[in-house]
Amino acid sequence: MFVTYVLYSPVHDKIYIGYTSDLIDRFRSHNQFATKGHTIKFRPWEVIHIEFFDSKSEAMKREKELKSSRGRDFIRTKILH
């Protein structure tokens, strides 16, 4: 099973979108363990949205949709507010 997820940093008002097969491990990486990368600058993160998929390709497709301007509008208008 794969998960497409949306993280939100309320301190910095930032959104991060990704996919993984292990959400808990990935979330820990974003918030605690990673020592480099984009997400370390905007900690702490909250998981604000998740969607489950049977295949990696489906999760990747949804991630791409959410990263589009239309997808980010959906996140900001339907999920955050």
PyMOL Python script that loads the backbone (N, CA, C, O; Angstrom):
from pymol import cmd

cmd.read_pdbstr("""\
ATOM      1  N   MET A   1       0.843  -1.178   0.000  1.00  0.00           N
ATOM      2  CA  MET A   1       0.000   0.000   0.000  1.00  0.00           C
ATOM      3  C   MET A   1       0.889   1.243   0.000  1.00  0.00           C
ATOM      4  O   MET A   1       1.946   1.272   0.631  1.00  0.00           O
ATOM      5  N   PHE A   2       0.440   2.254  -0.715  1.00  0.00           N
ATOM      6  CA  PHE A   2       1.166   3.517  -0.805  1.00  0.00           C
ATOM      7  C   PHE A   2       0.261   4.653  -0.357  1.00  0.00           C
ATOM      8  O   PHE A   2      -0.963   4.573  -0.462  1.00  0.00           O
ATOM      9  N   VAL A   3       0.885   5.708   0.144  1.00  0.00           N
ATOM     10  CA  VAL A   3       0.168   6.856   0.672  1.00  0.00           C
ATOM     11  C   VAL A   3       0.695   8.120   0.005  1.00  0.00           C
ATOM     12  O   VAL A   3       1.904   8.337  -0.067  1.00  0.00           O
ATOM     13  N   THR A   4      -0.213   8.944  -0.475  1.00  0.00           N
ATOM     14  CA  THR A   4       0.137  10.306  -0.870  1.00  0.00           C
ATOM     15  C   THR A   4      -0.269  11.180   0.307  1.00  0.00           C
ATOM     16  O   THR A   4      -1.382  11.073   0.822  1.00  0.00           O
ATOM     17  N   TYR A   5       0.645  12.041   0.724  1.00  0.00           N
ATOM     18  CA  TYR A   5       0.396  12.812   1.941  1.00  0.00           C
ATOM     19  C   TYR A   5       0.687  14.290   1.718  1.00  0.00           C
ATOM     20  O   TYR A   5       1.451  14.677   0.834  1.00  0.00           O
ATOM     21  N   VAL A   6       0.048  15.095   2.554  1.00  0.00           N
ATOM     22  CA  VAL A   6       0.280  16.531   2.550  1.00  0.00           C
ATOM     23  C   VAL A   6       0.695  16.925   3.962  1.00  0.00           C
ATOM     24  O   VAL A   6      -0.001  16.640   4.936  1.00  0.00           O
ATOM     25  N   LEU A   7       1.842  17.586   4.047  1.00  0.00           N
ATOM     26  CA  LEU A   7       2.322  18.122   5.314  1.00  0.00           C
ATOM     27  C   LEU A   7       2.118  19.631   5.302  1.00  0.00           C
ATOM     28  O   LEU A   7       2.145  20.275   4.253  1.00  0.00           O
ATOM     29  N   TYR A   8       1.914  20.173   6.491  1.00  0.00           N
ATOM     30  CA  TYR A   8       1.761  21.620   6.620  1.00  0.00           C
ATOM     31  C   TYR A   8       2.605  22.108   7.779  1.00  0.00           C
ATOM     32  O   TYR A   8       2.608  21.512   8.856  1.00  0.00           O
ATOM     33  N   SER A   9       3.321  23.199   7.547  1.00  0.00           N
ATOM     34  CA  SER A   9       4.096  23.858   8.595  1.00  0.00           C
ATOM     35  C   SER A   9       3.372  25.146   8.966  1.00  0.00           C
ATOM     36  O   SER A   9       3.484  26.142   8.252  1.00  0.00           O
ATOM     37  N   PRO A  10       2.630  25.142  10.077  1.00  0.00           N
ATOM     38  CA  PRO A  10       1.881  26.348  10.453  1.00  0.00           C
ATOM     39  C   PRO A  10       2.798  27.519  10.806  1.00  0.00           C
ATOM     40  O   PRO A  10       2.427  28.677  10.613  1.00  0.00           O
ATOM     41  N   VAL A  11       3.976  27.228  11.314  1.00  0.00           N
ATOM     42  CA  VAL A  11       4.919  28.286  11.681  1.00  0.00           C
ATOM     43  C   VAL A  11       5.367  29.071  10.452  1.00  0.00           C
ATOM     44  O   VAL A  11       5.539  30.289  10.513  1.00  0.00           O
ATOM     45  N   HIS A  12       5.554  28.364   9.335  1.00  0.00           N
ATOM     46  CA  HIS A  12       6.059  28.987   8.109  1.00  0.00           C
ATOM     47  C   HIS A  12       4.999  29.084   6.998  1.00  0.00           C
ATOM     48  O   HIS A  12       5.275  29.620   5.924  1.00  0.00           O
ATOM     49  N   ASP A  13       3.798  28.571   7.253  1.00  0.00           N
ATOM     50  CA  ASP A  13       2.716  28.530   6.265  1.00  0.00           C
ATOM     51  C   ASP A  13       3.179  27.871   4.963  1.00  0.00           C
ATOM     52  O   ASP A  13       2.957  28.400   3.874  1.00  0.00           O
ATOM     53  N   LYS A  14       3.823  26.714   5.094  1.00  0.00           N
ATOM     54  CA  LYS A  14       4.345  25.968   3.947  1.00  0.00           C
ATOM     55  C   LYS A  14       3.624  24.638   3.815  1.00  0.00           C
ATOM     56  O   LYS A  14       3.215  24.035   4.807  1.00  0.00           O
ATOM     57  N   ILE A  15       3.475  24.189   2.574  1.00  0.00           N
ATOM     58  CA  ILE A  15       2.881  22.897   2.257  1.00  0.00           C
ATOM     59  C   ILE A  15       3.953  22.028   1.617  1.00  0.00           C
ATOM     60  O   ILE A  15       4.759  22.504   0.818  1.00  0.00           O
ATOM     61  N   TYR A  16       3.954  20.742   1.979  1.00  0.00           N
ATOM     62  CA  TYR A  16       4.839  19.770   1.333  1.00  0.00           C
ATOM     63  C   TYR A  16       3.998  18.568   0.933  1.00  0.00           C
ATOM     64  O   TYR A  16       3.183  18.091   1.722  1.00  0.00           O
ATOM     65  N   ILE A  17       4.186  18.080  -0.272  1.00  0.00           N
ATOM     66  CA  ILE A  17       3.412  16.960  -0.798  1.00  0.00           C
ATOM     67  C   ILE A  17       4.368  15.851  -1.195  1.00  0.00           C
ATOM     68  O   ILE A  17       5.376  16.101  -1.857  1.00  0.00           O
ATOM     69  N   GLY A  18       4.055  14.621  -0.792  1.00  0.00           N
ATOM     70  CA  GLY A  18       4.902  13.499  -1.150  1.00  0.00           C
ATOM     71  C   GLY A  18       4.119  12.205  -1.156  1.00  0.00           C
ATOM     72  O   GLY A  18       2.910  12.189  -0.928  1.00  0.00           O
ATOM     73  N   TYR A  19       4.834  11.112  -1.425  1.00  0.00           N
ATOM     74  CA  TYR A  19       4.221   9.784  -1.347  1.00  0.00           C
ATOM     75  C   TYR A  19       5.234   8.836  -0.723  1.00  0.00           C
ATOM     76  O   TYR A  19       6.440   9.079  -0.769  1.00  0.00           O
ATOM     77  N   THR A  20       4.732   7.751  -0.139  1.00  0.00           N
ATOM     78  CA  THR A  20       5.593   6.793   0.532  1.00  0.00           C
ATOM     79  C   THR A  20       4.848   5.481   0.744  1.00  0.00           C
ATOM     80  O   THR A  20       3.628   5.413   0.598  1.00  0.00           O
ATOM     81  N   SER A  21       5.590   4.455   1.087  1.00  0.00           N
ATOM     82  CA  SER A  21       4.962   3.195   1.490  1.00  0.00           C
ATOM     83  C   SER A  21       4.982   3.048   3.016  1.00  0.00           C
ATOM     84  O   SER A  21       4.417   2.094   3.550  1.00  0.00           O
ATOM     85  N   ASP A  22       5.628   3.986   3.721  1.00  0.00           N
ATOM     86  CA  ASP A  22       5.700   3.952   5.184  1.00  0.00           C
ATOM     87  C   ASP A  22       5.568   5.372   5.731  1.00  0.00           C
ATOM     88  O   ASP A  22       6.569   6.056   5.943  1.00  0.00           O
ATOM     89  N   LEU A  23       4.352   5.802   5.954  1.00  0.00           N
ATOM     90  CA  LEU A  23       4.082   7.183   6.348  1.00  0.00           C
ATOM     91  C   LEU A  23       4.722   7.539   7.684  1.00  0.00           C
ATOM     92  O   LEU A  23       5.271   8.632   7.825  1.00  0.00           O
ATOM     93  N   ILE A  24       4.664   6.659   8.649  1.00  0.00           N
ATOM     94  CA  ILE A  24       5.209   6.969   9.971  1.00  0.00           C
ATOM     95  C   ILE A  24       6.714   7.205   9.891  1.00  0.00           C
ATOM     96  O   ILE A  24       7.217   8.179  10.451  1.00  0.00           O
ATOM     97  N   ASP A  25       7.426   6.339   9.212  1.00  0.00           N
ATOM     98  CA  ASP A  25       8.870   6.516   9.040  1.00  0.00           C
ATOM     99  C   ASP A  25       9.183   7.803   8.281  1.00  0.00           C
ATOM    100  O   ASP A  25      10.090   8.550   8.650  1.00  0.00           O
ATOM    101  N   ARG A  26       8.433   8.047   7.233  1.00  0.00           N
ATOM    102  CA  ARG A  26       8.668   9.235   6.413  1.00  0.00           C
ATOM    103  C   ARG A  26       8.384  10.505   7.210  1.00  0.00           C
ATOM    104  O   ARG A  26       9.123  11.483   7.105  1.00  0.00           O
ATOM    105  N   PHE A  27       7.329  10.492   7.996  1.00  0.00           N
ATOM    106  CA  PHE A  27       6.997  11.649   8.829  1.00  0.00           C
ATOM    107  C   PHE A  27       8.099  11.916   9.845  1.00  0.00           C
ATOM    108  O   PHE A  27       8.486  13.066  10.053  1.00  0.00           O
ATOM    109  N   ARG A  28       8.600  10.872  10.473  1.00  0.00           N
ATOM    110  CA  ARG A  28       9.720  11.030  11.422  1.00  0.00           C
ATOM    111  C   ARG A  28      10.941  11.614  10.729  1.00  0.00           C
ATOM    112  O   ARG A  28      11.653  12.443  11.296  1.00  0.00           O
ATOM    113  N   SER A  29      11.171  11.180   9.518  1.00  0.00           N
ATOM    114  CA  SER A  29      12.298  11.705   8.753  1.00  0.00           C
ATOM    115  C   SER A  29      12.136  13.209   8.513  1.00  0.00           C
ATOM    116  O   SER A  29      13.079  13.977   8.704  1.00  0.00           O
ATOM    117  N   HIS A  30      10.951  13.620   8.101  1.00  0.00           N
ATOM    118  CA  HIS A  30      10.704  15.041   7.847  1.00  0.00           C
ATOM    119  C   HIS A  30      10.863  15.873   9.123  1.00  0.00           C
ATOM    120  O   HIS A  30      11.401  16.979   9.071  1.00  0.00           O
ATOM    121  N   ASN A  31      10.410  15.362  10.251  1.00  0.00           N
ATOM    122  CA  ASN A  31      10.373  16.149  11.483  1.00  0.00           C
ATOM    123  C   ASN A  31      11.574  15.978  12.401  1.00  0.00           C
ATOM    124  O   ASN A  31      11.859  16.874  13.195  1.00  0.00           O
ATOM    125  N   GLN A  32      12.297  14.844  12.318  1.00  0.00           N
ATOM    126  CA  GLN A  32      13.343  14.591  13.301  1.00  0.00           C
ATOM    127  C   GLN A  32      14.671  14.158  12.710  1.00  0.00           C
ATOM    128  O   GLN A  32      15.704  14.756  13.013  1.00  0.00           O
ATOM    129  N   PHE A  33      14.667  13.136  11.876  1.00  0.00           N
ATOM    130  CA  PHE A  33      15.900  12.445  11.529  1.00  0.00           C
ATOM    131  C   PHE A  33      16.680  13.039  10.364  1.00  0.00           C
ATOM    132  O   PHE A  33      17.908  12.948  10.341  1.00  0.00           O
ATOM    133  N   ALA A  34      16.013  13.631   9.421  1.00  0.00           N
ATOM    134  CA  ALA A  34      16.716  14.160   8.248  1.00  0.00           C
ATOM    135  C   ALA A  34      17.663  15.284   8.659  1.00  0.00           C
ATOM    136  O   ALA A  34      17.342  16.105   9.518  1.00  0.00           O
ATOM    137  N   THR A  35      18.823  15.303   8.035  1.00  0.00           N
ATOM    138  CA  THR A  35      19.808  16.348   8.331  1.00  0.00           C
ATOM    139  C   THR A  35      20.021  17.281   7.147  1.00  0.00           C
ATOM    140  O   THR A  35      20.726  18.284   7.257  1.00  0.00           O
ATOM    141  N   LYS A  36      19.410  16.948   6.019  1.00  0.00           N
ATOM    142  CA  LYS A  36      19.488  17.833   4.860  1.00  0.00           C
ATOM    143  C   LYS A  36      18.209  17.693   4.055  1.00  0.00           C
ATOM    144  O   LYS A  36      17.446  16.744   4.233  1.00  0.00           O
ATOM    145  N   GLY A  37      17.987  18.642   3.176  1.00  0.00           N
ATOM    146  CA  GLY A  37      16.789  18.614   2.348  1.00  0.00           C
ATOM    147  C   GLY A  37      15.872  19.788   2.635  1.00  0.00           C
ATOM    148  O   GLY A  37      16.067  20.536   3.594  1.00  0.00           O
ATOM    149  N   HIS A  38      14.882  19.929   1.794  1.00  0.00           N
ATOM    150  CA  HIS A  38      13.957  21.066   1.841  1.00  0.00           C
ATOM    151  C   HIS A  38      13.153  21.126   3.140  1.00  0.00           C
ATOM    152  O   HIS A  38      12.950  22.208   3.690  1.00  0.00           O
ATOM    153  N   THR A  39      12.703  19.998   3.624  1.00  0.00           N
ATOM    154  CA  THR A  39      11.743  20.016   4.742  1.00  0.00           C
ATOM    155  C   THR A  39      12.370  20.367   6.081  1.00  0.00           C
ATOM    156  O   THR A  39      11.650  20.777   6.991  1.00  0.00           O
ATOM    157  N   ILE A  40      13.676  20.224   6.240  1.00  0.00           N
ATOM    158  CA  ILE A  40      14.264  20.514   7.563  1.00  0.00           C
ATOM    159  C   ILE A  40      14.172  21.996   7.917  1.00  0.00           C
ATOM    160  O   ILE A  40      14.183  22.358   9.094  1.00  0.00           O
ATOM    161  N   LYS A  41      14.081  22.841   6.914  1.00  0.00           N
ATOM    162  CA  LYS A  41      14.041  24.292   7.153  1.00  0.00           C
ATOM    163  C   LYS A  41      12.704  24.772   7.709  1.00  0.00           C
ATOM    164  O   LYS A  41      12.614  25.865   8.269  1.00  0.00           O
ATOM    165  N   PHE A  42      11.674  23.957   7.554  1.00  0.00           N
ATOM    166  CA  PHE A  42      10.330  24.414   7.890  1.00  0.00           C
ATOM    167  C   PHE A  42       9.671  23.591   8.994  1.00  0.00           C
ATOM    168  O   PHE A  42       8.445  23.582   9.109  1.00  0.00           O
ATOM    169  N   ARG A  43      10.447  22.920   9.780  1.00  0.00           N
ATOM    170  CA  ARG A  43       9.913  22.127  10.894  1.00  0.00           C
ATOM    171  C   ARG A  43       9.281  23.039  11.926  1.00  0.00           C
ATOM    172  O   ARG A  43       9.698  24.190  12.049  1.00  0.00           O
ATOM    173  N   PRO A  44       8.287  22.571  12.676  1.00  0.00           N
ATOM    174  CA  PRO A  44       7.680  21.246  12.658  1.00  0.00           C
ATOM    175  C   PRO A  44       6.580  21.141  11.598  1.00  0.00           C
ATOM    176  O   PRO A  44       5.954  22.131  11.220  1.00  0.00           O
ATOM    177  N   TRP A  45       6.368  19.912  11.137  1.00  0.00           N
ATOM    178  CA  TRP A  45       5.351  19.593  10.146  1.00  0.00           C
ATOM    179  C   TRP A  45       4.187  18.864  10.806  1.00  0.00           C
ATOM    180  O   TRP A  45       4.361  18.165  11.805  1.00  0.00           O
ATOM    181  N   GLU A  46       3.000  19.038  10.234  1.00  0.00           N
ATOM    182  CA  GLU A  46       1.810  18.293  10.634  1.00  0.00           C
ATOM    183  C   GLU A  46       1.277  17.573   9.401  1.00  0.00           C
ATOM    184  O   GLU A  46       1.284  18.133   8.305  1.00  0.00           O
ATOM    185  N   VAL A  47       0.819  16.346   9.569  1.00  0.00           N
ATOM    186  CA  VAL A  47       0.135  15.654   8.473  1.00  0.00           C
ATOM    187  C   VAL A  47      -1.294  16.187   8.439  1.00  0.00           C
ATOM    188  O   VAL A  47      -2.030  16.068   9.418  1.00  0.00           O
ATOM    189  N   ILE A  48      -1.685  16.777   7.303  1.00  0.00           N
ATOM    190  CA  ILE A  48      -3.037  17.347   7.225  1.00  0.00           C
ATOM    191  C   ILE A  48      -3.940  16.598   6.261  1.00  0.00           C
ATOM    192  O   ILE A  48      -5.151  16.817   6.245  1.00  0.00           O
ATOM    193  N   HIS A  49      -3.349  15.704   5.446  1.00  0.00           N
ATOM    194  CA  HIS A  49      -4.175  14.977   4.474  1.00  0.00           C
ATOM    195  C   HIS A  49      -3.429  13.738   4.012  1.00  0.00           C
ATOM    196  O   HIS A  49      -2.226  13.791   3.755  1.00  0.00           O
ATOM    197  N   ILE A  50      -4.146  12.612   3.906  1.00  0.00           N
ATOM    198  CA  ILE A  50      -3.559  11.382   3.366  1.00  0.00           C
ATOM    199  C   ILE A  50      -4.569  10.700   2.448  1.00  0.00           C
ATOM    200  O   ILE A  50      -5.779  10.775   2.664  1.00  0.00           O
ATOM    201  N   GLU A  51      -4.051  10.038   1.424  1.00  0.00           N
ATOM    202  CA  GLU A  51      -4.861   9.247   0.509  1.00  0.00           C
ATOM    203  C   GLU A  51      -4.120   7.937   0.263  1.00  0.00           C
ATOM    204  O   GLU A  51      -2.910   7.946   0.038  1.00  0.00           O
ATOM    205  N   PHE A  52      -4.820   6.827   0.303  1.00  0.00           N
ATOM    206  CA  PHE A  52      -4.221   5.501   0.152  1.00  0.00           C
ATOM    207  C   PHE A  52      -4.404   4.966  -1.263  1.00  0.00           C
ATOM    208  O   PHE A  52      -5.439   5.178  -1.895  1.00  0.00           O
ATOM    209  N   PHE A  53      -3.368   4.261  -1.752  1.00  0.00           N
ATOM    210  CA  PHE A  53      -3.389   3.680  -3.094  1.00  0.00           C
ATOM    211  C   PHE A  53      -2.776   2.287  -3.070  1.00  0.00           C
ATOM    212  O   PHE A  53      -1.921   1.982  -2.239  1.00  0.00           O
ATOM    213  N   ASP A  54      -3.229   1.452  -3.994  1.00  0.00           N
ATOM    214  CA  ASP A  54      -2.712   0.091  -4.091  1.00  0.00           C
ATOM    215  C   ASP A  54      -1.363   0.028  -4.798  1.00  0.00           C
ATOM    216  O   ASP A  54      -0.584  -0.898  -4.570  1.00  0.00           O
ATOM    217  N   SER A  55      -1.086   1.008  -5.654  1.00  0.00           N
ATOM    218  CA  SER A  55       0.161   0.951  -6.420  1.00  0.00           C
ATOM    219  C   SER A  55       0.957   2.241  -6.283  1.00  0.00           C
ATOM    220  O   SER A  55       0.416   3.312  -6.008  1.00  0.00           O
ATOM    221  N   LYS A  56       2.245   2.099  -6.483  1.00  0.00           N
ATOM    222  CA  LYS A  56       3.147   3.247  -6.443  1.00  0.00           C
ATOM    223  C   LYS A  56       2.797   4.238  -7.547  1.00  0.00           C
ATOM    224  O   LYS A  56       2.826   5.449  -7.329  1.00  0.00           O
ATOM    225  N   SER A  57       2.471   3.734  -8.718  1.00  0.00           N
ATOM    226  CA  SER A  57       2.169   4.627  -9.842  1.00  0.00           C
ATOM    227  C   SER A  57       0.935   5.482  -9.567  1.00  0.00           C
ATOM    228  O   SER A  57       0.900   6.651  -9.951  1.00  0.00           O
ATOM    229  N   GLU A  58      -0.081   4.917  -8.907  1.00  0.00           N
ATOM    230  CA  GLU A  58      -1.273   5.702  -8.553  1.00  0.00           C
ATOM    231  C   GLU A  58      -0.922   6.802  -7.552  1.00  0.00           C
ATOM    232  O   GLU A  58      -1.386   7.936  -7.674  1.00  0.00           O
ATOM    233  N   ALA A  59      -0.105   6.457  -6.572  1.00  0.00           N
ATOM    234  CA  ALA A  59       0.311   7.438  -5.557  1.00  0.00           C
ATOM    235  C   ALA A  59       1.132   8.552  -6.192  1.00  0.00           C
ATOM    236  O   ALA A  59       0.964   9.723  -5.849  1.00  0.00           O
ATOM    237  N   MET A  60       2.015   8.194  -7.111  1.00  0.00           N
ATOM    238  CA  MET A  60       2.839   9.186  -7.797  1.00  0.00           C
ATOM    239  C   MET A  60       1.975  10.109  -8.662  1.00  0.00           C
ATOM    240  O   MET A  60       2.225  11.312  -8.739  1.00  0.00           O
ATOM    241  N   LYS A  61       0.974   9.543  -9.302  1.00  0.00           N
ATOM    242  CA  LYS A  61       0.072  10.342 -10.134  1.00  0.00           C
ATOM    243  C   LYS A  61      -0.687  11.358  -9.282  1.00  0.00           C
ATOM    244  O   LYS A  61      -0.815  12.523  -9.660  1.00  0.00           O
ATOM    245  N   ARG A  62      -1.186  10.911  -8.135  1.00  0.00           N
ATOM    246  CA  ARG A  62      -1.915  11.821  -7.246  1.00  0.00           C
ATOM    247  C   ARG A  62      -0.997  12.886  -6.665  1.00  0.00           C
ATOM    248  O   ARG A  62      -1.402  14.039  -6.515  1.00  0.00           O
ATOM    249  N   GLU A  63       0.228  12.512  -6.338  1.00  0.00           N
ATOM    250  CA  GLU A  63       1.201  13.487  -5.845  1.00  0.00           C
ATOM    251  C   GLU A  63       1.394  14.594  -6.889  1.00  0.00           C
ATOM    252  O   GLU A  63       1.399  15.780  -6.559  1.00  0.00           O
ATOM    253  N   LYS A  64       1.550  14.194  -8.125  1.00  0.00           N
ATOM    254  CA  LYS A  64       1.738  15.162  -9.215  1.00  0.00           C
ATOM    255  C   LYS A  64       0.525  16.076  -9.339  1.00  0.00           C
ATOM    256  O   LYS A  64       0.676  17.281  -9.539  1.00  0.00           O
ATOM    257  N   GLU A  65      -0.685  15.511  -9.222  1.00  0.00           N
ATOM    258  CA  GLU A  65      -1.909  16.320  -9.288  1.00  0.00           C
ATOM    259  C   GLU A  65      -1.951  17.348  -8.160  1.00  0.00           C
ATOM    260  O   GLU A  65      -2.285  18.512  -8.382  1.00  0.00           O
ATOM    261  N   LEU A  66      -1.609  16.907  -6.942  1.00  0.00           N
ATOM    262  CA  LEU A  66      -1.656  17.811  -5.793  1.00  0.00           C
ATOM    263  C   LEU A  66      -0.584  18.890  -5.871  1.00  0.00           C
ATOM    264  O   LEU A  66      -0.757  19.971  -5.309  1.00  0.00           O
ATOM    265  N   LYS A  67       0.515  18.613  -6.556  1.00  0.00           N
ATOM    266  CA  LYS A  67       1.586  19.600  -6.690  1.00  0.00           C
ATOM    267  C   LYS A  67       1.294  20.652  -7.752  1.00  0.00           C
ATOM    268  O   LYS A  67       1.996  21.660  -7.839  1.00  0.00           O
ATOM    269  N   SER A  68       0.270  20.425  -8.555  1.00  0.00           N
ATOM    270  CA  SER A  68      -0.100  21.413  -9.568  1.00  0.00           C
ATOM    271  C   SER A  68      -0.732  22.622  -8.878  1.00  0.00           C
ATOM    272  O   SER A  68      -1.082  22.554  -7.700  1.00  0.00           O
ATOM    273  N   SER A  69      -0.877  23.714  -9.601  1.00  0.00           N
ATOM    274  CA  SER A  69      -1.492  24.899  -8.996  1.00  0.00           C
ATOM    275  C   SER A  69      -2.937  24.607  -8.586  1.00  0.00           C
ATOM    276  O   SER A  69      -3.412  25.104  -7.564  1.00  0.00           O
ATOM    277  N   ARG A  70      -3.620  23.811  -9.377  1.00  0.00           N
ATOM    278  CA  ARG A  70      -4.996  23.422  -9.037  1.00  0.00           C
ATOM    279  C   ARG A  70      -5.034  22.569  -7.762  1.00  0.00           C
ATOM    280  O   ARG A  70      -5.914  22.733  -6.916  1.00  0.00           O
ATOM    281  N   GLY A  71      -4.072  21.664  -7.643  1.00  0.00           N
ATOM    282  CA  GLY A  71      -3.985  20.823  -6.452  1.00  0.00           C
ATOM    283  C   GLY A  71      -3.662  21.629  -5.207  1.00  0.00           C
ATOM    284  O   GLY A  71      -4.239  21.396  -4.145  1.00  0.00           O
ATOM    285  N   ARG A  72      -2.752  22.566  -5.334  1.00  0.00           N
ATOM    286  CA  ARG A  72      -2.407  23.419  -4.187  1.00  0.00           C
ATOM    287  C   ARG A  72      -3.580  24.318  -3.793  1.00  0.00           C
ATOM    288  O   ARG A  72      -3.782  24.595  -2.611  1.00  0.00           O
ATOM    289  N   ASP A  73      -4.347  24.770  -4.775  1.00  0.00           N
ATOM    290  CA  ASP A  73      -5.568  25.531  -4.477  1.00  0.00           C
ATOM    291  C   ASP A  73      -6.551  24.659  -3.703  1.00  0.00           C
ATOM    292  O   ASP A  73      -7.164  25.119  -2.740  1.00  0.00           O
ATOM    293  N   PHE A  74      -6.706  23.397  -4.121  1.00  0.00           N
ATOM    294  CA  PHE A  74      -7.573  22.447  -3.423  1.00  0.00           C
ATOM    295  C   PHE A  74      -7.125  22.304  -1.969  1.00  0.00           C
ATOM    296  O   PHE A  74      -7.951  22.338  -1.057  1.00  0.00           O
ATOM    297  N   ILE A  75      -5.833  22.146  -1.756  1.00  0.00           N
ATOM    298  CA  ILE A  75      -5.306  21.982  -0.398  1.00  0.00           C
ATOM    299  C   ILE A  75      -5.595  23.224   0.440  1.00  0.00           C
ATOM    300  O   ILE A  75      -6.082  23.122   1.566  1.00  0.00           O
ATOM    301  N   ARG A  76      -5.300  24.373  -0.103  1.00  0.00           N
ATOM    302  CA  ARG A  76      -5.476  25.621   0.653  1.00  0.00           C
ATOM    303  C   ARG A  76      -6.950  25.935   0.939  1.00  0.00           C
ATOM    304  O   ARG A  76      -7.272  26.446   2.011  1.00  0.00           O
ATOM    305  N   THR A  77      -7.844  25.636  -0.008  1.00  0.00           N
ATOM    306  CA  THR A  77      -9.249  26.004   0.180  1.00  0.00           C
ATOM    307  C   THR A  77     -10.085  24.916   0.854  1.00  0.00           C
ATOM    308  O   THR A  77     -10.972  25.229   1.647  1.00  0.00           O
ATOM    309  N   LYS A  78      -9.820  23.655   0.553  1.00  0.00           N
ATOM    310  CA  LYS A  78     -10.664  22.575   1.070  1.00  0.00           C
ATOM    311  C   LYS A  78     -10.090  21.903   2.323  1.00  0.00           C
ATOM    312  O   LYS A  78     -10.847  21.437   3.176  1.00  0.00           O
ATOM    313  N   ILE A  79      -8.777  21.851   2.436  1.00  0.00           N
ATOM    314  CA  ILE A  79      -8.179  21.122   3.558  1.00  0.00           C
ATOM    315  C   ILE A  79      -7.760  22.061   4.688  1.00  0.00           C
ATOM    316  O   ILE A  79      -8.046  21.791   5.855  1.00  0.00           O
ATOM    317  N   LEU A  80      -7.091  23.151   4.353  1.00  0.00           N
ATOM    318  CA  LEU A  80      -6.590  24.053   5.389  1.00  0.00           C
ATOM    319  C   LEU A  80      -7.661  24.942   5.982  1.00  0.00           C
ATOM    320  O   LEU A  80      -7.593  25.279   7.164  1.00  0.00           O
ATOM    321  N   HIS A  81      -8.646  25.329   5.194  1.00  0.00           N
ATOM    322  CA  HIS A  81      -9.646  26.292   5.723  1.00  0.00           C
ATOM    323  C   HIS A  81     -11.008  25.728   5.716  1.00  0.00           C
ATOM    324  O   HIS A  81     -11.956  26.399   6.123  1.00  0.00           O
TER     325      HIS A  81
END
""", "prot")
cmd.dss("prot")
cmd.show_as("cartoon", "prot")
cmd.util.cbc("prot")
cmd.orient("prot")
